[in-house]
Each structure stands twice: as structure tokens, then as C-alpha cells.
Amino acid sequence: MYKLTKRLKFEAAHRIPGHPGKCDRLHGHTYFVDVEVKGTDLDALGILIDFNALKALEKLLPDHTYLNDELPGIQTTAEGLSRHFYERFKAQIPEVCAVTVHEGPNSWCRFEEA
């Protein structure tokens, strides 16, 4: 089984209403999103999936937006974003098996298929 990961990036602001700490206030992150695909079959060139196909998913990310307005109904936590992006990416590329959203160098959440 091959697993391949491409790291994407976007910038956005959000807040977590009701959070007991400073996350209740408007703030922003440089988000990194790792999209992982898996498979057993390589093409004639020995490639599972072209990295450019994964890079194209970046256009689905809400770059330079206020996430609470851009993604109504989605919790803008790392948990909520990782699941949301997993579902969006999986609809485009069925081989997607996991998405990890990094809010910074020390905090991230991974959503993967069961």
C-alpha cells in the first residue's frame, strides 16, 4: 500500500463563539492542510497520483476569508475543518484517505476514513 501526502496552504481568520479562552476573539492562522491518498496500483510511470492533481485541490480552500462566514454550519475548529476538507477533497479524488489541518507548528487534527 502506497500513501502519498501533499501539503497545501491557506490564510484565514475565524473565531470560536463561546470558547472560554482567547479563541472566542477574532484571530487568524496560516493553515497547512495535508491531503493523503492511498492505493496499490502505480501507473506506467510508477506514479500513484500526480502531485499536481493534489495541488489543484488548493483552489477549494477558503484563502484570505473569514471562515465563520465562508463556511456556515461548519465548526471552524481544526476538527471541523479537517472533516469538512476531507469530504470536499474525497468528492474530487476518491483515493483521498485522510486530511490533516495544522493551525500552527504544534497544533493539528487529522480526519481519516474509518
Backbone as a printed PyTorch tensor [residue, N CA C, xyz], in Angstrom:
tensor([[[  0.8480,  -1.1800,   0.0000],
         [  0.0000,   0.0000,   0.0000],
         [  0.8930,   1.2430,   0.0000]],

        [[  0.6370,   2.1200,  -0.9570],
         [  1.3410,   3.3990,  -1.0190],
         [  0.4670,   4.4650,  -0.3700]],

        [[  1.0990,   5.3670,   0.3690],
         [  0.4160,   6.5460,   0.8970],
         [  1.2530,   7.7540,   0.5180]],

        [[  0.5980,   8.7190,  -0.0690],
         [  1.2630,   9.9060,  -0.5930],
         [  0.5770,  11.1330,  -0.0020]],

        [[  1.3540,  12.1310,   0.3780],
         [  0.7960,  13.3260,   1.0050],
         [  1.2870,  14.5840,   0.2990]],

        [[  0.3710,  15.5170,   0.1100],
         [  0.6880,  16.8390,  -0.4300],
         [  0.2490,  17.8780,   0.5950]],

        [[  1.1210,  18.8270,   0.8990],
         [  0.7970,  19.9000,   1.8410],
         [  0.3270,  21.1280,   1.0760]],

        [[ -0.8470,  21.6160,   1.4570],
         [ -1.4410,  22.8170,   0.8880],
         [ -1.4230,  23.9110,   1.9560]],

        [[ -1.6800,  25.1420,   1.5450],
         [ -1.6140,  26.2660,   2.4830],
         [ -2.7090,  27.2720,   2.1830]],

        [[ -3.2630,  27.8530,   3.2500],
         [ -4.1570,  28.9970,   3.0890],
         [ -4.1150,  29.8430,   4.3510]],

        [[ -4.5360,  31.0850,   4.2130],
         [ -4.5810,  32.0470,   5.3160],
         [ -6.0380,  32.4030,   5.5550]],

        [[ -6.4400,  32.4380,   6.8200],
         [ -7.8290,  32.7860,   7.1170],
         [ -7.9680,  33.2340,   8.5640]],

        [[ -9.0700,  33.9370,   8.8080],
         [ -9.4330,  34.3580,  10.1580],
         [-10.6760,  33.5930,  10.5900]],

        [[-10.8430,  33.4790,  11.8970],
         [-12.0460,  32.8510,  12.4410],
         [-12.1470,  33.1780,  13.9190]],

        [[-13.2110,  32.7080,  14.5060],
         [-13.3730,  32.7270,  15.9540],
         [-14.2250,  31.5310,  16.3290]],

        [[-14.1200,  31.1360,  17.5790],
         [-14.9120,  30.0160,  18.0800],
         [-15.8560,  30.5870,  19.1390]],

        [[-17.0750,  30.9630,  18.7130],
         [-18.0200,  31.5760,  19.6490],
         [-18.2720,  30.6660,  20.8570]],

        [[-18.2120,  31.2680,  22.0350],
         [-18.4600,  30.5140,  23.2550],
         [-17.2320,  29.8700,  23.8610]],

        [[-16.1150,  29.9120,  23.1520],
         [-14.8780,  29.3420,  23.7020],
         [-14.5000,  30.1290,  24.9580]],

        [[-14.1170,  29.4360,  26.0320],
         [-13.8190,  30.1450,  27.2790],
         [-12.5060,  30.9300,  27.2680]],

        [[-11.6880,  30.7380,  26.2660],
         [-10.4010,  31.4310,  26.1940],
         [-10.3670,  32.4370,  25.0700]],

        [[ -9.1550,  32.7690,  24.6580],
         [ -8.9700,  33.8120,  23.6500],
         [ -9.4560,  33.4110,  22.2580]],

        [[ -9.7280,  32.1390,  22.0250],
         [-10.2160,  31.7070,  20.7000],
         [-11.6130,  32.2280,  20.3990]],

        [[-12.2940,  32.7760,  21.4140],
         [-13.5940,  33.4020,  21.1910],
         [-13.4430,  34.7040,  20.4070]],

        [[-12.2510,  35.2830,  20.4580],
         [-11.9980,  36.5450,  19.7520],
         [-11.5130,  36.2740,  18.3180]],

        [[-11.7470,  37.2350,  17.4590],
         [-11.2900,  37.1420,  16.0740],
         [ -9.7670,  37.0070,  16.0400]],

        [[ -9.2940,  36.0200,  15.3010],
         [ -7.8550,  35.8080,  15.1310],
         [ -7.6320,  35.0420,  13.8370]],

        [[ -6.3920,  34.9530,  13.4090],
         [ -6.0980,  34.2840,  12.1460],
         [ -5.0010,  33.2560,  12.2780]],

        [[ -4.9010,  32.4320,  11.2510],
         [ -3.8740,  31.3980,  11.1850],
         [ -3.3270,  31.3150,   9.7660]],

        [[ -2.1090,  30.8640,   9.6640],
         [ -1.5870,  30.3210,   8.4180],
         [ -1.8140,  28.8230,   8.5380]],

        [[ -2.8010,  28.3350,   7.8220],
         [ -3.1640,  26.9260,   7.8890],
         [ -2.3520,  26.1300,   6.8750]],

        [[ -1.9360,  24.9510,   7.2900],
         [ -1.3730,  23.9680,   6.3750],
         [ -2.3100,  22.7750,   6.3850]],

        [[ -2.6230,  22.2800,   5.2030],
         [ -3.5550,  21.1670,   5.0600],
         [ -2.8390,  20.0430,   4.3240]],

        [[ -2.6670,  18.9170,   5.0050],
         [ -2.0540,  17.7410,   4.3930],
         [ -3.1580,  16.8470,   3.8620]],

        [[ -3.1260,  16.5970,   2.5600],
         [ -4.0950,  15.6890,   1.9510],
         [ -3.3500,  14.4100,   1.5790]],

        [[ -3.8680,  13.2850,   2.0560],
         [ -3.2070,  11.9940,   1.8610],
         [ -4.0800,  11.0910,   0.9990]],

        [[ -3.4350,  10.4310,   0.0530],
         [ -4.1190,   9.4400,  -0.7800],
         [ -3.4250,   8.0960,  -0.5910]],

        [[ -4.1750,   7.0330,  -0.8660],
         [ -3.5740,   5.7070,  -0.7690],
         [ -4.0040,   4.8670,  -1.9550]],

        [[ -3.1870,   3.8770,  -2.2550],
         [ -3.5020,   2.9630,  -3.3350],
         [ -2.4070,   1.9300,  -3.4920]],

        [[ -2.7000,   0.9320,  -4.2780],
         [ -1.7320,  -0.1410,  -4.5040],
         [ -1.2000,  -0.1470,  -5.9230]],

        [[ -1.9180,   0.4890,  -6.8340],
         [ -1.5490,   0.4230,  -8.2490],
         [ -0.8790,   1.7090,  -8.7160]],

        [[  0.2990,   1.5590,  -9.2970],
         [  1.0130,   2.6820,  -9.8880],
         [  0.7700,   2.6860, -11.3870]],

        [[  0.8500,   3.8650, -11.9960],
         [  0.6840,   3.9290, -13.4470],
         [  1.9760,   3.4900, -14.1420]],

        [[  2.0100,   3.5930, -15.4570],
         [  3.1640,   3.1310, -16.2370],
         [  4.4480,   3.8840, -15.8920]],

        [[  4.3150,   5.0840, -15.3330],
         [  5.4820,   5.8750, -14.9310],
         [  5.8980,   5.6040, -13.4870]],

        [[  5.1490,   4.7370, -12.8070],
         [  5.4530,   4.4400, -11.4100],
         [  4.8870,   5.4680, -10.4470]],

        [[  3.7850,   6.1060, -10.8300],
         [  3.1710,   7.1750, -10.0340],
         [  1.8110,   6.7170,  -9.5190]],

        [[  1.5640,   6.9510,  -8.2360],
         [  0.2530,   6.6660,  -7.6510],
         [ -0.7570,   7.7190,  -8.0920]],

        [[ -0.3980,   8.9840,  -7.8930],
         [ -1.2120,  10.1220,  -8.3310],
         [ -0.2620,  11.2980,  -8.5340]],

        [[ -0.5030,  12.0760,  -9.5410],
         [  0.3550,  13.2250,  -9.8140],
         [  0.1720,  14.2650,  -8.7050]],

        [[  1.2750,  14.7670,  -8.1710],
         [  1.1960,  15.7870,  -7.1250],
         [  0.3990,  17.0030,  -7.5910]],

        [[  0.4110,  17.3000,  -8.8820],
         [ -0.3410,  18.4440,  -9.3970],
         [ -1.8420,  18.2620,  -9.2310]],

        [[ -2.3170,  17.0220,  -9.2820],
         [ -3.7450,  16.7640,  -9.0600],
         [ -4.1300,  17.1320,  -7.6310]],

        [[ -3.2320,  16.8640,  -6.6960],
         [ -3.4930,  17.2310,  -5.3050],
         [ -3.3330,  18.7340,  -5.0980]],

        [[ -2.3530,  19.3300,  -5.7430],
         [ -2.1460,  20.7770,  -5.6540],
         [ -3.3910,  21.5270,  -6.1330]],

        [[ -4.0860,  20.9740,  -7.1210],
         [ -5.2900,  21.6110,  -7.6570],
         [ -6.4020,  21.7210,  -6.6120]],

        [[ -6.3500,  20.8870,  -5.5710],
         [ -7.3510,  20.9600,  -4.5060],
         [ -7.2450,  22.2660,  -3.7240]],

        [[ -6.1000,  22.9280,  -3.8140],
         [ -5.8910,  24.1770,  -3.0840],
         [ -6.9400,  25.2260,  -3.4510]],

        [[ -7.4620,  25.1520,  -4.6670],
         [ -8.4770,  26.1180,  -5.0910],
         [ -9.7760,  25.9620,  -4.2910]],

        [[ -9.9470,  24.8240,  -3.6160],
         [-11.1330,  24.6030,  -2.7910],
         [-10.9850,  25.1700,  -1.3790]],

        [[ -9.7940,  25.6340,  -1.0420],
         [ -9.5510,  26.1630,   0.2980],
         [ -9.9740,  27.6290,   0.3800]],

        [[-10.5330,  28.0440,   1.5050],
         [-11.0540,  29.4130,   1.6560],
         [ -9.9600,  30.4190,   2.0170]],

        [[ -9.0660,  30.6800,   1.0800],
         [ -7.9140,  31.5410,   1.3270],
         [ -8.3340,  32.9900,   1.5440]],

        [[ -7.7210,  33.6230,   2.5510],
         [ -7.9540,  35.0290,   2.8890],
         [ -9.4450,  35.3350,   3.0700]],

        [[-10.0860,  34.5200,   3.8860],
         [-11.5020,  34.7140,   4.1830],
         [-11.7140,  34.6960,   5.6920]],

        [[-12.9330,  35.0390,   6.0780],
         [-13.3920,  34.8680,   7.4580],
         [-14.1750,  33.5630,   7.4620]],

        [[-13.5980,  32.5350,   8.0500],
         [-14.1460,  31.1820,   7.9520],
         [-15.5750,  31.0690,   8.4720]],

        [[-15.9140,  31.8050,   9.5100],
         [-17.2560,  31.7100,  10.0710],
         [-18.3210,  32.1320,   9.0630]],

        [[-17.9960,  33.0740,   8.1840],
         [-18.9250,  33.4790,   7.1240],
         [-18.7990,  32.5830,   5.8990]],

        [[-17.5930,  32.2030,   5.5660],
         [-17.3260,  31.4230,   4.3510],
         [-17.8560,  29.9920,   4.4550]],

        [[-17.8510,  29.4340,   5.6620],
         [-18.2540,  28.0330,   5.8670],
         [-19.3960,  27.9540,   6.8800]],

        [[-20.5710,  28.4870,   6.5440],
         [-21.6760,  28.4620,   7.5090],
         [-22.0520,  27.0190,   7.8530]],

        [[-22.3110,  26.8030,   9.1260],
         [-22.6930,  25.4600,   9.5680],
         [-21.5220,  24.5530,   9.8860]],

        [[-20.2970,  25.0100,   9.6070],
         [-19.0920,  24.2210,   9.8890],
         [-18.4220,  24.8100,  11.1290]],

        [[-18.0920,  23.9570,  12.0920],
         [-17.2980,  24.4220,  13.2280],
         [-15.9000,  24.7340,  12.7010]],

        [[-15.4060,  25.9100,  12.9660],
         [-14.1210,  26.3190,  12.3970],
         [-12.9410,  25.9230,  13.2830]],

        [[-13.1210,  24.8700,  14.0520],
         [-12.0300,  24.2640,  14.8120],
         [-11.1860,  23.4190,  13.8620]],

        [[-10.0250,  23.0080,  14.3000],
         [ -9.2010,  22.1030,  13.4810],
         [ -9.9710,  20.8200,  13.1830]],

        [[-10.7580,  20.3610,  14.1630],
         [-11.5510,  19.1490,  13.9700],
         [-12.6040,  19.3410,  12.8780]],

        [[-13.3420,  20.4420,  12.9760],
         [-14.3860,  20.6990,  11.9920],
         [-13.8290,  20.9180,  10.5970]],

        [[-12.7170,  21.6430,  10.5100],
         [-12.1110,  21.9070,   9.2030],
         [-11.5350,  20.6450,   8.5830]],

        [[-10.9040,  19.7980,   9.3800],
         [-10.3040,  18.5850,   8.8070],
         [-11.3780,  17.6810,   8.2090]],

        [[-12.5060,  17.5460,   8.8840],
         [-13.5870,  16.7130,   8.3340],
         [-14.1930,  17.3630,   7.0850]],

        [[-14.4240,  18.6680,   7.1510],
         [-15.0040,  19.3790,   6.0080],
         [-14.1200,  19.2450,   4.7650]],

        [[-12.8210,  19.5020,   4.9190],
         [-11.9240,  19.4040,   3.7660],
         [-11.7970,  17.9620,   3.2840]],

        [[-11.8010,  17.0100,   4.1900],
         [-11.7690,  15.5950,   3.7880],
         [-12.9520,  15.2960,   2.8610]],

        [[-14.1400,  15.6940,   3.2650],
         [-15.3330,  15.4160,   2.4580],
         [-15.2710,  16.1180,   1.1030]],

        [[-14.8090,  17.3570,   1.0730],
         [-14.6990,  18.0910,  -0.2040],
         [-13.6600,  17.4600,  -1.1220]],

        [[-12.5050,  17.1120,  -0.5630],
         [-11.4270,  16.5350,  -1.3710],
         [-11.7900,  15.1410,  -1.8550]],

        [[-12.4000,  14.3430,  -0.9940],
         [-12.7790,  12.9660,  -1.3440],
         [-13.7730,  12.9730,  -2.5090]],

        [[-14.6440,  13.9770,  -2.5500],
         [-15.6030,  14.0920,  -3.6540],
         [-14.8900,  14.3420,  -4.9820]],

        [[-13.7220,  14.9790,  -4.9430],
         [-12.9510,  15.2640,  -6.1560],
         [-12.0000,  14.1300,  -6.5170]],

        [[-11.3800,  13.5400,  -5.4890],
         [-10.3730,  12.4900,  -5.6940],
         [-10.7060,  11.3430,  -4.7420]],

        [[-11.3440,  10.2890,  -5.2330],
         [-11.7950,   9.1930,  -4.3590],
         [-10.6850,   8.5010,  -3.5720]],

        [[ -9.4440,   8.6130,  -4.0240],
         [ -8.3280,   7.9660,  -3.3290],
         [ -7.9050,   8.6900,  -2.0450]],

        [[ -8.4760,   9.8680,  -1.7950],
         [ -8.1520,  10.5900,  -0.5570],
         [ -8.5590,   9.7280,   0.6330]],

        [[ -7.6220,   9.5480,   1.5710],
         [ -7.9030,   8.7150,   2.7470],
         [ -7.7780,   9.4810,   4.0550]],

        [[ -7.1690,  10.6690,   4.0390],
         [ -7.0200,  11.4470,   5.2690],
         [ -6.7010,  12.8970,   4.9380]],

        [[ -7.1060,  13.7750,   5.8440],
         [ -6.7720,  15.1940,   5.7550],
         [ -6.3670,  15.6600,   7.1500]],

        [[ -5.2430,  16.3620,   7.2140],
         [ -4.7600,  16.9330,   8.4690],
         [ -4.7200,  18.4490,   8.3260]],

        [[ -5.3220,  19.1460,   9.2770],
         [ -5.3080,  20.6090,   9.2980],
         [ -4.4020,  21.0590,  10.4340]],

        [[ -3.3760,  21.8350,  10.0790],
         [ -2.4300,  22.3990,  11.0460],
         [ -2.7850,  23.8630,  11.2770]],

        [[ -3.0380,  24.2340,  12.5290],
         [ -3.2780,  25.6410,  12.8700],
         [ -1.9750,  26.3650,  13.1710]],

        [[ -0.9220,  25.6440,  13.3250],
         [  0.3940,  26.1800,  13.6400],
         [  1.3570,  25.0140,  13.7480]],

        [[  2.5870,  25.2620,  14.1610],
         [  3.5840,  24.1860,  14.1810],
         [  3.3310,  23.1160,  15.2370]],

        [[  2.4970,  23.4130,  16.2420],
         [  2.3130,  22.4700,  17.3410],
         [  0.8830,  21.9850,  17.5400]],

        [[ -0.0330,  22.3640,  16.6550],
         [ -1.4470,  22.0130,  16.8350],
         [ -2.0580,  21.5900,  15.5120]],

        [[ -2.6240,  20.3800,  15.4820],
         [ -3.2610,  19.8970,  14.2650],
         [ -4.2830,  18.8320,  14.5950]],

        [[ -5.1420,  18.5580,  13.6030],
         [ -6.1330,  17.4900,  13.7110],
         [ -6.1660,  16.7370,  12.3930]],

        [[ -6.2280,  15.4140,  12.4990],
         [ -6.2790,  14.5410,  11.3240],
         [ -7.6410,  13.8650,  11.2900]],

        [[ -8.3120,  13.9270,  10.1380],
         [ -9.5510,  13.1800,   9.9220],
         [ -9.2580,  12.1510,   8.8500]],

        [[ -9.5780,  10.8930,   9.1410],
         [ -9.3190,   9.8250,   8.1780],
         [-10.5180,   8.9060,   8.0780]],

        [[-10.5680,   8.1760,   6.9800],
         [-11.6630,   7.2320,   6.7880],
         [-11.5830,   6.1360,   7.8450]],

        [[-12.7510,   5.6310,   8.1990],
         [-12.8120,   4.5890,   9.2490],
         [-12.3090,   3.2580,   8.7340]]])
